[in-house]
Amino acid sequence: MAGHDDLYREEILKAAQQANVNKKDVVERLLKKINETRFFKDSKPAIDFEFVEHLVKTYGEKELRQELNKMYVWLLADPRRRKKNYRRFIVNWLNNKDKRFYVEWRRGDY
């Protein structure tokens, strides 16, 4: 299975190089930002390179960076919101982002 993951990672990096973007650097910068955040650094399971790599591929760097900032502020606003599994929290937040936008749009808040 590791061979499949290596091929998958190589495909991602090859596509990124064709777009003149070094995704490895992007992923490493985002991972560093996440690990510097006091909430996310204690996550079990850990937030690692591979997880962030999949997030960047799925959601895009710009959107991911914006949403991570929103998550951090939301968590700072109420310390009781601490989570045990930040991987699940991040994925759920990103998947529900579109639902939040739709509700705001329907109410006329956007």
Secondary structure as the mmCIF struct_conf table of DSSP 4:
data_model
#
loop_
_struct_conf.conf_type_id
_struct_conf.id
_struct_conf.beg_label_comp_id
_struct_conf.beg_label_asym_id
_struct_conf.beg_label_seq_id
_struct_conf.end_label_comp_id
_struct_conf.end_label_asym_id
_struct_conf.end_label_seq_id
HELX_RH_AL_P HELX_RH_AL_P1 ALA A 2 GLN A 18
TURN_TY1_P TURN_TY1_P1 ALA A 19 ASN A 20
HELX_RH_AL_P HELX_RH_AL_P2 LYS A 23 GLU A 36
BEND BEND1 THR A 37 THR A 37
TURN_TY1_P TURN_TY1_P2 ARG A 38 PHE A 39
HELX_RH_3T_P HELX_RH_3T_P1 PHE A 40 ASP A 42
BEND BEND2 LYS A 44 PRO A 45
HELX_RH_AL_P HELX_RH_AL_P3 PHE A 49 TYR A 59
HELX_RH_AL_P HELX_RH_AL_P4 GLU A 61 ALA A 77
HELX_RH_3T_P HELX_RH_3T_P2 PRO A 79 ARG A 81
BEND BEND3 LYS A 84 LYS A 84
HELX_RH_AL_P HELX_RH_AL_P5 TYR A 86 ARG A 107
TURN_TY1_P TURN_TY1_P3 GLY A 108 GLY A 108
#
